[in-house]
Amino acid sequence: MMEFRNYKKNDYDALIDFLVQLSNEDMNHINWNWARFEWMIEHPDTDKLSLEKIGLWWEKGNIVGAAIYDMYLGEAFCGTLKTHMDILPEILDYAYRIFKDENGLGIAIRNEDLKAIEKAIDLGFEKVNQTENVMMLGLDNIIPSRIPADIVIREYNPAENPREFAWLLWQGFNHGNDQAEFESKDSPKQQLRKHLDKRLSLSAVDSSGNIVGYVCLWHSPETDYAYVEPVCTIPEFRNMGISKALLTEAFSRVNKLGAKKAIVISDMDFYKKLGFVNLALFSFYWKL
């Protein structure tokens, strides 16, 4: 018997297992893998008040379908196991009713997922000029990259100093270097990500002990890929090869843990120069 219920904290592991299974089935949901959910659920910008609106469809104690908003209302992920595609219209309808904002609801569907596209169009979703690109890099022959002599690579757990980490991301994602403005914002909360592996969470530290760059990979022993999220270097230290050096070190480490490839949601030339190639393109379908 199929059962629907809304997400609760103790469903976390089951939802991670479901997302792992989806990405192991095929590439149709690789853009919304387990690590993206883990990163999102602790992100300071995520609308945590809506977490219990996440919809889960269960069968025999396992999740077989899910509707998850993407950080905040207005966009969502909708997916089912291959064996349960018949419930996708129900999931899409739920997502539209519960997650839409003043502009409606947008969902990303892989261009090759013709069954999902058909079901979405039948429910009134229309394709728009908005895409999400997933790139891939094989990890078998990673060549280490040199890092500036006065920069040291260190393992780093963001939860140990959330303010320091938030300040790094503030600068690294181009919010400026006005620390007074940063300090005026709400104090960042400790972000306890259950599957963070410090061996794959690497910072670049300058001669004064300041963190100037950061890279994190996410890897499950049940998958053959590593997910890149995030990558940043503060503006004053860009164009020195710091992010490249952090990534190649992390790639070498995760390859030894069993990952065969790395994936990233991006279409930036930076990744192309590292050898990433396009893996899957997702187009957005909106219902107003």
VEXSEVEX-138754 format. One line per field, with one value per residue: residue in one letter; y, z, x of N, C-alpha, C in turn. Coordinates in nm, 2 decimals. Each point is the difference from the previous one (the first is absolute). Layout:
<pts>
aa <- c(a,...)
n.py <- c(Y,...)
n.pz <- c(Z,...)
n.px <- c(X,...)
ca.py <- c(Y,...)
ca.pz <- c(Z,...)
ca.px <- c(X,...)
c.py <- c(Y,...)
c.pz <- c(Z,...)
c.px <- c(X,...)
</pts>
This chain:
<pts>
aa <- c(m,m,e,f,r,n,y,k,k,n,d,y,d,a,l,i,d,f,l,v,q,l,s,n,e,d,m,n,h,i,n,w,n,w,a,r,f,e,w,m,i,e,h,p,d,t,d,k,l,s,l,e,k,i,g,l,w,w,e,k,g,n,i,v,g,a,a,i,y,d,m,y,l,g,e,a,f,c,g,t,l,k,t,h,m,d,i,l,p,e,i,l,d,y,a,y,r,i,f,k,d,e,n,g,l,g,i,a,i,r,n,e,d,l,k,a,i,e,k,a,i,d,l,g,f,e,k,v,n,q,t,e,n,v,m,m,l,g,l,d,n,i,i,p,s,r,i,p,a,d,i,v,i,r,e,y,n,p,a,e,n,p,r,e,f,a,w,l,l,w,q,g,f,n,h,g,n,d,q,a,e,f,e,s,k,d,s,p,k,q,q,l,r,k,h,l,d,k,r,l,s,l,s,a,v,d,s,s,g,n,i,v,g,y,v,c,l,w,h,s,p,e,t,d,y,a,y,v,e,p,v,c,t,i,p,e,f,r,n,m,g,i,s,k,a,l,l,t,e,a,f,s,r,v,n,k,l,g,a,k,k,a,i,v,i,s,d,m,d,f,y,k,k,l,g,f,v,n,l,a,l,f,s,f,y,w,k,l)
n.py <- c(-0.12,0.09,0.07,0.11,0.06,0.11,0.07,-0.08,0.05,-0.09,0.07,0.07,-0.10,-0.02,0.13,0.00,-0.11,0.06,0.11,-0.08,-0.06,0.12,0.05,-0.11,0.04,0.13,0.08,-0.05,-0.03,-0.01,0.10,-0.09,-0.01,-0.11,0.03,0.02,-0.11,-0.07,0.05,-0.02,-0.11,0.02,0.04,0.11,0.00,-0.12,-0.01,0.00,0.11,-0.02,-0.05,0.03,0.08,-0.04,-0.05,-0.11,-0.08,-0.09,-0.11,-0.08,0.11,0.01,0.10,0.02,0.11,0.12,0.10,0.07,0.11,0.09,-0.02,0.04,0.05,-0.06,-0.09,-0.11,-0.11,-0.08,-0.11,-0.11,-0.11,-0.07,-0.08,0.13,0.00,-0.09,0.02,0.02,-0.02,-0.10,-0.04,0.01,-0.05,-0.09,-0.02,0.00,-0.08,-0.07,-0.01,0.02,0.10,0.13,-0.07,-0.08,-0.10,-0.01,-0.10,-0.06,-0.03,-0.11,0.05,-0.10,0.06,-0.06,-0.11,0.05,0.03,-0.12,-0.05,0.07,-0.02,-0.12,0.03,0.04,-0.08,0.11,-0.05,0.05,0.12,-0.11,-0.01,-0.12,0.02,-0.13,0.02,-0.07,-0.05,-0.08,-0.09,-0.08,0.11,0.03,0.11,-0.02,0.11,0.08,0.03,0.13,0.03,0.11,-0.09,-0.04,-0.13,0.02,-0.11,0.01,0.01,0.04,-0.11,-0.01,0.07,-0.01,0.09,-0.07,-0.12,0.06,0.06,-0.12,-0.05,0.09,-0.01,-0.13,0.04,0.08,-0.01,0.01,0.09,0.05,-0.02,0.13,0.00,-0.09,0.07,0.09,-0.11,-0.08,-0.04,-0.05,-0.09,-0.08,-0.04,-0.09,-0.02,-0.09,0.02,0.11,-0.01,0.02,-0.12,0.03,0.05,0.07,0.06,0.12,-0.01,0.13,0.07,0.08,-0.12,0.08,-0.05,-0.03,-0.13,-0.06,-0.14,-0.05,-0.13,-0.06,-0.11,-0.09,-0.09,0.04,0.11,0.02,0.10,0.11,0.07,0.10,0.04,0.12,0.09,0.06,0.11,0.06,0.12,0.04,-0.12,0.06,-0.09,-0.07,-0.06,0.08,0.04,0.02,0.05,0.07,0.03,0.02,0.07,0.06,0.02,0.03,0.07,0.06,0.01,0.02,0.07,0.00,0.13,-0.02,0.09,0.13,0.05,0.10,0.08,0.01,0.11,0.03,0.09,0.05,-0.07,0.07,0.11,-0.05,0.00,0.08,-0.10,0.04,-0.02,0.10,0.03,0.08,-0.01,0.13,-0.05,0.10,0.00,0.09)
n.pz <- c(0.00,-0.09,0.06,0.02,0.03,0.08,-0.04,0.07,0.10,0.05,-0.10,0.07,0.07,0.02,0.01,0.08,0.05,0.00,0.03,0.09,0.03,0.01,0.06,0.07,-0.01,-0.01,-0.11,0.00,0.12,-0.08,-0.05,0.05,0.02,0.07,-0.06,-0.11,0.04,0.03,-0.11,-0.07,0.07,0.00,-0.13,0.03,-0.13,0.04,-0.06,0.12,-0.01,-0.13,0.08,0.09,-0.10,0.02,-0.11,0.07,-0.10,0.08,-0.01,0.09,0.06,-0.13,-0.02,-0.07,0.06,-0.06,0.07,-0.05,0.08,-0.09,0.13,-0.10,0.03,-0.10,0.05,-0.07,0.07,-0.11,0.07,-0.07,0.06,-0.09,0.11,0.03,-0.13,0.03,0.10,-0.11,-0.07,0.09,-0.02,-0.13,0.01,0.09,-0.07,-0.10,0.06,0.04,-0.11,-0.06,-0.07,0.01,-0.04,0.09,-0.08,0.02,-0.10,0.04,-0.13,0.01,-0.10,0.05,0.10,-0.11,0.08,0.07,-0.12,-0.04,0.11,-0.01,-0.13,0.02,0.10,-0.12,0.02,-0.02,-0.11,0.07,-0.02,0.07,0.02,0.03,0.00,-0.03,0.06,-0.07,0.10,-0.09,0.10,-0.10,-0.07,0.13,-0.06,0.11,0.05,-0.04,0.13,0.01,0.01,0.01,-0.08,0.10,-0.04,0.06,0.06,-0.03,0.12,-0.09,0.05,0.00,-0.11,0.02,0.09,0.03,0.00,0.07,0.06,-0.01,0.02,0.09,0.02,0.02,0.04,0.01,0.13,-0.03,0.04,0.01,0.09,0.01,-0.13,-0.02,0.09,-0.08,-0.08,-0.01,0.13,-0.07,-0.03,0.10,-0.11,0.06,-0.09,0.01,-0.13,0.06,-0.09,0.11,-0.04,-0.03,0.11,-0.10,0.08,-0.05,0.07,0.02,-0.02,0.00,-0.05,-0.10,0.00,-0.12,0.02,-0.07,0.01,-0.03,0.02,-0.06,0.08,-0.06,0.09,0.00,-0.03,-0.13,0.05,-0.02,0.09,-0.09,0.12,0.02,-0.08,0.08,-0.06,0.10,-0.04,0.11,0.01,-0.08,-0.10,0.11,-0.05,0.10,-0.06,-0.11,0.08,0.05,-0.12,-0.06,0.11,0.00,-0.13,0.03,0.11,-0.07,-0.09,0.10,0.02,-0.13,0.00,-0.10,0.05,-0.05,0.06,-0.08,0.07,-0.12,-0.07,0.11,-0.07,0.12,0.00,-0.11,0.06,0.10,-0.11,0.07,-0.02,-0.09,0.11,0.05,-0.09,0.10,-0.06,0.03,0.07,-0.04,0.11,-0.06)
n.px <- c(0.08,-0.04,0.09,-0.08,0.11,-0.01,0.10,0.07,0.06,-0.07,-0.05,0.10,0.04,-0.13,-0.01,0.10,-0.05,-0.11,0.06,0.06,-0.12,-0.05,0.11,-0.02,-0.13,0.02,0.02,-0.12,0.06,0.10,-0.08,-0.09,0.13,0.03,0.11,-0.07,-0.07,0.11,0.05,-0.11,-0.02,0.13,-0.03,0.08,0.00,0.01,-0.12,0.05,-0.08,0.05,0.10,-0.09,0.02,0.13,-0.03,-0.03,0.03,-0.07,0.08,-0.06,-0.02,-0.01,0.07,-0.10,-0.04,0.04,-0.05,0.11,-0.03,0.04,0.03,-0.08,-0.12,-0.05,0.09,0.00,0.04,-0.03,0.00,0.00,0.00,0.08,-0.01,0.00,0.03,-0.08,0.07,0.08,-0.12,-0.02,0.13,-0.01,-0.12,0.05,0.11,-0.08,-0.09,0.10,0.07,-0.11,0.05,0.02,0.11,-0.05,0.02,0.13,0.02,0.11,-0.01,0.07,0.07,0.07,-0.05,-0.03,0.00,0.10,0.06,-0.03,0.03,0.11,0.01,-0.04,0.08,0.04,0.11,0.07,0.07,0.10,0.05,0.01,0.12,0.03,0.13,0.01,0.12,0.09,0.08,0.07,0.02,0.02,0.02,-0.03,0.04,0.08,-0.06,0.10,0.03,-0.04,0.13,-0.07,-0.06,-0.07,-0.01,-0.12,-0.02,-0.13,-0.05,-0.09,-0.05,0.13,-0.02,-0.13,0.04,0.11,-0.07,-0.10,0.10,0.05,-0.11,-0.02,0.13,0.00,-0.13,0.10,-0.01,0.13,0.09,-0.12,0.10,-0.01,-0.01,0.10,0.07,-0.06,0.04,-0.10,0.03,0.10,-0.09,0.03,0.07,-0.08,0.08,-0.09,0.01,0.03,0.09,0.07,0.03,-0.13,0.02,0.04,0.08,0.01,0.12,0.00,0.11,-0.12,-0.03,-0.02,-0.13,0.06,-0.02,-0.10,0.01,-0.12,0.04,-0.10,0.02,-0.08,0.04,-0.13,0.08,0.01,-0.07,0.06,-0.07,0.02,0.02,0.05,0.03,0.10,0.04,0.05,-0.06,0.06,-0.05,-0.08,-0.01,0.01,-0.11,-0.06,-0.10,0.08,0.09,-0.09,-0.06,0.12,0.03,-0.11,0.02,0.13,-0.04,-0.10,0.09,0.08,-0.11,0.02,0.01,-0.07,-0.09,0.02,-0.11,-0.04,-0.09,0.04,0.02,0.07,0.07,-0.01,-0.12,-0.03,0.07,-0.08,-0.07,-0.09,-0.09,-0.08,-0.08,-0.07,-0.10,-0.04,-0.12,-0.03,-0.10,-0.07,-0.07,-0.07)
ca.py <- c(0.12,0.13,0.09,0.14,0.08,0.11,-0.02,0.02,-0.01,-0.14,-0.05,0.05,-0.11,-0.07,0.09,-0.01,-0.13,0.01,0.08,-0.08,-0.11,0.06,0.03,-0.13,-0.06,0.06,0.14,0.09,0.09,0.02,0.14,0.01,-0.11,0.01,0.10,0.13,0.02,0.02,0.14,0.09,-0.01,0.08,0.13,0.11,0.06,-0.10,0.03,-0.11,-0.01,-0.08,-0.13,-0.10,0.00,-0.10,-0.12,-0.13,-0.12,-0.11,-0.13,-0.10,0.06,0.07,0.11,-0.04,0.12,0.12,0.14,0.08,0.14,0.03,0.11,0.08,-0.03,0.05,-0.10,-0.13,-0.12,-0.10,-0.12,-0.13,-0.11,-0.04,-0.09,0.07,0.12,0.02,0.10,0.13,0.10,0.04,0.07,0.13,0.07,0.04,0.11,0.13,0.06,0.03,0.07,0.12,0.13,0.10,-0.03,-0.13,-0.10,-0.05,-0.12,-0.03,-0.13,-0.03,0.00,-0.13,-0.06,0.03,-0.03,0.10,0.12,-0.02,0.01,0.14,0.08,-0.04,0.07,0.15,0.06,0.04,0.02,0.14,0.01,0.00,-0.13,-0.04,-0.09,-0.09,-0.03,-0.12,-0.02,-0.12,0.03,-0.10,0.05,0.14,0.06,0.11,0.13,0.07,0.11,0.09,-0.04,0.05,-0.06,-0.14,-0.07,-0.06,-0.05,0.10,-0.02,0.13,0.01,0.04,0.15,0.05,0.14,0.01,-0.06,0.09,0.11,-0.05,-0.02,0.14,0.06,-0.09,0.00,0.14,0.09,0.11,-0.02,0.09,-0.08,0.07,-0.04,-0.14,-0.02,0.05,-0.10,-0.09,-0.09,-0.13,-0.12,-0.12,-0.09,-0.13,-0.09,-0.14,-0.08,0.08,-0.08,0.10,-0.03,0.05,0.14,0.06,0.14,0.06,0.10,0.08,0.01,0.06,-0.09,0.03,-0.09,0.08,-0.08,-0.12,-0.09,-0.12,-0.11,-0.09,-0.13,-0.11,-0.13,-0.07,0.06,0.01,0.14,0.11,0.12,0.12,0.11,0.11,0.04,0.14,0.07,0.14,0.07,0.03,-0.12,-0.07,-0.01,-0.06,-0.15,-0.06,-0.09,-0.12,-0.08,-0.06,-0.10,-0.11,-0.07,-0.06,-0.10,-0.12,-0.07,-0.07,-0.11,-0.10,-0.04,-0.08,0.08,-0.02,0.13,0.11,0.07,0.13,0.07,0.12,0.01,0.09,-0.04,-0.05,-0.14,-0.06,0.00,-0.11,-0.13,-0.04,0.00,0.00,-0.14,0.00,0.14,0.00,0.12,0.03,0.00,0.08,0.01,0.14)
ca.pz <- c(0.00,0.00,0.11,-0.01,0.12,-0.01,0.05,0.14,0.02,0.01,-0.14,-0.08,-0.06,-0.11,-0.12,-0.06,-0.06,-0.13,-0.10,-0.05,-0.09,-0.13,-0.08,-0.05,-0.11,-0.13,0.02,-0.01,0.11,0.06,0.04,0.13,0.07,0.15,0.06,-0.02,0.11,0.12,0.00,0.01,0.12,0.10,-0.05,0.08,-0.08,-0.02,0.08,0.09,0.06,-0.09,-0.01,0.03,-0.11,-0.10,-0.02,-0.02,-0.03,0.06,-0.02,0.07,0.08,-0.08,-0.08,-0.15,-0.07,0.09,-0.05,0.09,-0.06,-0.02,0.09,0.04,-0.09,-0.13,-0.08,0.08,-0.06,0.01,-0.06,0.04,-0.05,-0.13,0.01,0.06,-0.08,-0.01,0.11,-0.02,-0.01,0.13,0.07,-0.07,0.04,0.14,0.00,-0.05,0.10,0.13,-0.01,-0.10,0.06,-0.08,-0.14,-0.03,0.04,-0.10,0.03,-0.10,-0.05,-0.10,-0.13,-0.05,0.08,-0.08,0.08,0.10,-0.07,-0.05,0.12,0.05,-0.10,0.02,0.11,-0.02,0.00,-0.13,0.00,-0.01,-0.04,0.12,0.00,0.10,-0.06,0.09,-0.07,0.06,-0.02,0.05,0.11,0.00,-0.02,0.04,0.01,0.10,-0.04,0.10,0.07,0.04,0.10,0.13,0.03,0.05,-0.01,0.13,0.02,0.07,0.04,0.02,0.12,0.11,0.01,-0.10,-0.04,-0.09,-0.13,-0.06,-0.05,-0.12,-0.11,-0.03,-0.09,-0.11,-0.09,-0.06,0.08,0.04,0.11,0.11,0.12,0.08,-0.06,0.03,0.14,0.03,-0.03,0.11,0.03,-0.07,0.08,-0.03,-0.10,0.03,-0.12,0.05,-0.08,-0.03,0.02,0.01,-0.10,-0.13,0.03,0.00,0.00,-0.03,0.11,-0.04,0.10,0.12,0.06,-0.05,-0.10,-0.12,-0.10,0.06,-0.09,0.06,-0.08,0.07,-0.06,0.07,-0.05,-0.08,-0.14,-0.06,-0.03,0.11,-0.04,0.04,0.06,-0.09,-0.04,0.00,0.04,0.02,-0.12,0.00,-0.02,-0.12,-0.11,0.05,0.00,0.13,-0.01,-0.07,0.09,0.10,-0.07,-0.04,0.12,0.04,-0.10,0.02,0.12,-0.01,-0.09,0.08,0.08,-0.09,-0.10,-0.14,-0.07,0.08,-0.07,0.05,-0.07,-0.05,-0.14,0.00,-0.07,0.10,0.01,-0.13,-0.01,0.08,-0.07,0.01,-0.13,0.03,0.02,-0.01,0.00,0.05,-0.03,0.09,-0.04,0.10,0.00,0.06)
ca.px <- c(-0.08,0.08,-0.03,0.06,0.01,0.10,0.14,0.04,0.14,0.04,0.00,0.12,0.08,-0.08,0.00,0.14,0.01,-0.09,0.07,0.11,-0.05,-0.04,0.12,0.05,-0.08,0.03,0.04,-0.12,-0.01,0.14,0.01,-0.05,0.05,-0.01,0.09,-0.07,-0.10,0.07,0.06,-0.11,-0.08,0.08,0.04,-0.07,-0.11,-0.12,-0.13,-0.01,-0.14,-0.08,0.05,-0.11,-0.09,0.05,-0.09,0.07,-0.09,0.07,-0.05,0.07,0.10,0.10,-0.05,0.00,-0.02,0.02,-0.01,0.08,0.02,0.14,0.05,-0.12,-0.11,0.00,0.06,-0.01,0.04,-0.10,0.05,-0.04,0.08,-0.05,-0.11,-0.11,-0.03,-0.15,-0.04,0.06,-0.10,-0.04,0.11,0.01,-0.11,0.02,0.10,-0.06,-0.09,0.07,0.13,0.00,0.01,-0.08,0.03,-0.03,0.10,0.09,0.07,0.10,-0.01,0.10,-0.05,-0.02,-0.10,-0.12,-0.12,-0.03,-0.04,-0.14,-0.09,0.00,-0.07,-0.14,-0.05,0.00,0.13,0.05,0.14,0.04,0.14,0.07,0.07,0.10,0.09,0.09,0.12,0.06,0.15,0.06,0.10,0.10,0.13,0.01,0.13,0.00,0.03,0.08,-0.06,0.11,0.09,-0.04,-0.13,0.00,-0.13,-0.03,-0.13,-0.08,-0.14,-0.06,-0.08,0.08,0.01,-0.10,0.01,0.12,-0.04,-0.09,0.07,0.07,-0.10,-0.04,0.10,0.03,-0.11,-0.01,-0.09,0.08,0.09,-0.04,-0.03,-0.10,-0.13,-0.02,-0.03,-0.13,-0.10,-0.03,0.11,-0.02,-0.02,0.09,-0.06,0.05,-0.03,0.02,0.09,0.12,0.13,0.10,0.10,-0.04,-0.04,0.14,0.02,0.13,0.03,0.11,0.11,-0.05,-0.09,-0.13,-0.05,-0.02,-0.06,-0.06,-0.06,-0.05,-0.06,-0.09,0.01,-0.06,0.06,-0.10,0.00,0.13,0.03,0.02,-0.07,0.07,-0.08,0.02,0.14,0.01,0.12,-0.03,0.05,0.14,0.09,-0.04,0.09,0.12,-0.01,-0.03,-0.12,0.04,0.09,-0.09,-0.08,0.08,0.04,-0.13,-0.03,0.09,-0.04,-0.13,0.03,0.05,-0.11,-0.08,-0.08,0.05,-0.02,-0.05,-0.10,-0.02,-0.10,0.06,0.04,0.11,0.12,0.10,-0.01,0.04,0.14,0.05,-0.03,-0.14,-0.08,-0.15,-0.05,-0.15,-0.06,-0.13,-0.08,-0.11,-0.14,-0.07,-0.15,-0.02)
c.py <- c(0.13,0.09,0.13,0.06,0.11,-0.04,0.03,-0.02,-0.14,-0.07,0.03,-0.12,-0.07,0.09,0.00,-0.13,0.00,0.08,-0.07,-0.10,0.07,0.02,-0.12,-0.07,0.06,0.15,0.09,0.09,0.03,0.14,0.01,-0.13,0.02,0.11,0.14,0.03,0.02,0.14,0.10,0.01,0.08,0.13,0.11,0.06,-0.09,0.04,-0.13,-0.02,-0.09,-0.14,-0.11,0.00,-0.10,-0.12,-0.12,-0.11,-0.12,-0.13,-0.10,0.06,0.08,0.12,-0.03,0.13,0.12,0.12,0.09,0.13,0.02,0.12,0.09,-0.03,0.06,-0.09,-0.13,-0.11,-0.10,-0.13,-0.12,-0.11,-0.04,-0.09,0.07,0.13,0.03,0.10,0.14,0.11,0.05,0.09,0.15,0.08,0.05,0.12,0.13,0.06,0.05,0.10,0.12,0.13,0.09,-0.02,-0.14,-0.10,-0.05,-0.12,-0.03,-0.15,-0.03,-0.01,-0.14,-0.08,0.02,-0.03,0.11,0.13,-0.01,0.02,0.14,0.09,-0.04,0.08,0.16,0.07,0.03,0.03,0.15,0.00,0.01,-0.15,-0.02,-0.10,-0.07,-0.04,-0.12,0.00,-0.14,0.02,-0.10,0.06,0.15,0.04,0.11,0.13,0.08,0.11,0.10,-0.03,0.04,-0.04,-0.14,-0.05,-0.07,-0.06,0.10,-0.04,0.13,0.01,0.04,0.15,0.06,0.14,0.02,-0.05,0.09,0.12,-0.04,-0.01,0.14,0.06,-0.09,0.00,0.15,0.09,0.12,-0.03,0.10,-0.09,0.05,-0.04,-0.14,-0.02,0.05,-0.10,-0.10,-0.09,-0.13,-0.12,-0.11,-0.09,-0.14,-0.09,-0.14,-0.07,0.08,-0.09,0.11,-0.02,0.06,0.15,0.08,0.15,0.04,0.11,0.08,0.01,0.06,-0.09,0.03,-0.10,0.09,-0.08,-0.13,-0.08,-0.12,-0.09,-0.08,-0.13,-0.10,-0.13,-0.08,0.05,0.00,0.14,0.08,0.12,0.12,0.11,0.04,0.01,0.15,0.05,0.15,0.08,0.03,-0.11,-0.08,0.01,-0.04,-0.15,-0.06,-0.10,-0.13,-0.09,-0.07,-0.12,-0.13,-0.09,-0.08,-0.12,-0.13,-0.07,-0.08,-0.12,-0.12,-0.06,-0.08,0.08,-0.01,0.13,0.10,0.07,0.14,0.06,0.14,-0.01,0.09,-0.05,-0.05,-0.15,-0.07,-0.01,-0.11,-0.13,-0.05,0.01,0.00,-0.14,0.00,0.14,-0.01,0.13,0.02,0.00,0.08,-0.01,0.13,-0.01)
c.pz <- c(0.00,0.11,-0.03,0.14,-0.02,0.07,0.15,0.02,0.00,-0.14,-0.08,-0.06,-0.11,-0.12,-0.07,-0.07,-0.13,-0.10,-0.05,-0.10,-0.14,-0.09,-0.04,-0.11,-0.13,0.03,0.00,0.12,0.06,0.04,0.14,0.08,0.15,0.06,-0.02,0.11,0.13,0.01,0.02,0.13,0.11,-0.05,0.07,-0.08,-0.02,0.10,0.08,0.06,-0.09,-0.01,0.01,-0.12,-0.11,0.00,-0.03,-0.02,0.04,-0.05,0.07,0.08,-0.07,-0.08,-0.15,-0.08,0.10,-0.07,0.10,-0.06,0.00,0.08,0.05,-0.10,-0.14,-0.10,0.08,-0.08,0.02,-0.06,0.06,-0.04,-0.13,0.01,0.04,-0.08,-0.01,0.11,-0.03,-0.02,0.14,0.07,-0.06,0.05,0.14,0.00,-0.05,0.11,0.12,-0.01,-0.10,0.08,-0.10,-0.15,-0.04,0.05,-0.12,0.05,-0.12,-0.04,-0.10,-0.14,-0.06,0.08,-0.06,0.08,0.10,-0.07,-0.05,0.12,0.05,-0.10,0.02,0.12,-0.01,0.02,-0.14,0.01,-0.02,-0.03,0.13,0.02,0.12,-0.06,0.10,-0.08,0.08,-0.04,0.05,0.09,-0.01,-0.02,0.03,0.03,0.11,-0.05,0.10,0.06,0.04,0.12,0.14,0.04,0.05,-0.01,0.13,0.00,0.09,0.02,0.02,0.13,0.12,0.02,-0.10,-0.04,-0.10,-0.14,-0.07,-0.06,-0.12,-0.11,-0.04,-0.10,-0.13,-0.10,-0.03,0.07,0.04,0.12,0.11,0.12,0.09,-0.05,0.03,0.15,0.04,-0.03,0.12,0.02,-0.07,0.10,-0.03,-0.09,0.01,-0.12,0.03,-0.08,-0.04,0.03,0.00,-0.10,-0.13,0.02,0.03,-0.01,-0.05,0.10,-0.04,0.12,0.13,0.07,-0.04,-0.11,-0.12,-0.11,0.07,-0.11,0.08,-0.10,0.10,-0.07,0.10,-0.06,-0.08,-0.14,-0.06,-0.03,0.12,-0.05,0.05,0.05,0.14,-0.05,0.01,0.05,0.02,-0.11,0.00,-0.03,-0.13,-0.11,0.04,0.00,0.12,-0.01,-0.08,0.08,0.11,-0.06,-0.03,0.12,0.05,-0.09,0.02,0.12,-0.02,-0.10,0.08,0.09,-0.09,-0.10,-0.14,-0.08,0.10,-0.08,0.06,-0.08,-0.05,-0.15,-0.01,-0.07,0.10,0.01,-0.13,-0.02,0.09,-0.06,0.01,-0.13,0.04,0.01,-0.02,0.01,0.04,-0.04,0.10,-0.06,0.11,-0.02,0.07,0.09)
c.px <- c(0.09,-0.05,0.07,0.01,0.10,0.13,0.00,0.15,0.05,-0.01,0.12,0.07,-0.08,0.00,0.14,0.01,-0.08,0.08,0.13,-0.04,-0.04,0.12,0.07,-0.08,0.04,0.04,-0.12,-0.02,0.14,0.02,-0.06,0.04,0.00,0.09,-0.06,-0.10,0.07,0.06,-0.12,-0.06,0.06,0.04,-0.08,-0.11,-0.12,-0.11,-0.02,-0.14,-0.09,0.04,-0.11,-0.10,0.05,-0.09,0.07,-0.11,0.08,-0.07,0.09,0.12,0.11,-0.06,0.01,-0.03,0.01,-0.03,0.07,0.02,0.16,0.04,-0.12,-0.11,0.01,0.07,0.01,0.06,-0.12,0.06,-0.05,0.10,-0.06,-0.12,-0.13,-0.03,-0.15,-0.04,0.06,-0.10,-0.05,0.10,0.01,-0.12,0.02,0.11,-0.06,-0.08,0.07,0.12,-0.01,0.01,-0.08,0.02,-0.04,0.11,0.09,0.06,0.10,-0.01,0.11,-0.06,-0.03,-0.12,-0.14,-0.12,-0.04,-0.04,-0.15,-0.10,-0.01,-0.08,-0.15,-0.06,0.01,0.13,0.05,0.15,0.04,0.15,0.09,0.06,0.09,0.09,0.09,0.12,0.07,0.15,0.03,0.11,0.11,0.14,0.01,0.14,0.00,0.03,0.08,-0.08,0.11,0.07,-0.05,-0.14,0.01,-0.14,-0.02,-0.15,-0.08,-0.14,-0.07,-0.08,0.08,0.01,-0.10,0.02,0.12,-0.04,-0.10,0.07,0.08,-0.10,-0.05,0.09,0.01,-0.11,-0.04,-0.10,0.08,0.09,-0.02,-0.04,-0.11,-0.14,-0.03,-0.04,-0.14,-0.11,-0.02,0.12,-0.02,-0.01,0.10,-0.07,0.06,-0.04,0.05,0.11,0.12,0.12,0.11,0.11,-0.03,-0.05,0.13,0.00,0.14,0.02,0.12,0.10,-0.04,-0.10,-0.15,-0.04,-0.04,-0.07,-0.06,-0.06,-0.05,-0.06,-0.09,0.00,-0.07,0.06,-0.10,-0.01,0.14,0.04,0.03,-0.07,0.08,-0.09,0.05,0.14,0.00,0.14,-0.03,0.07,0.15,0.09,-0.04,0.11,0.14,0.01,-0.04,-0.12,0.04,0.08,-0.09,-0.08,0.08,0.04,-0.13,-0.03,0.08,-0.04,-0.13,0.01,0.05,-0.11,-0.10,-0.08,0.07,-0.01,-0.05,-0.11,-0.02,-0.11,0.05,0.02,0.12,0.13,0.11,0.00,0.04,0.15,0.07,-0.03,-0.14,-0.07,-0.15,-0.05,-0.15,-0.05,-0.14,-0.07,-0.11,-0.13,-0.08,-0.15,-0.03,-0.12)
</pts>
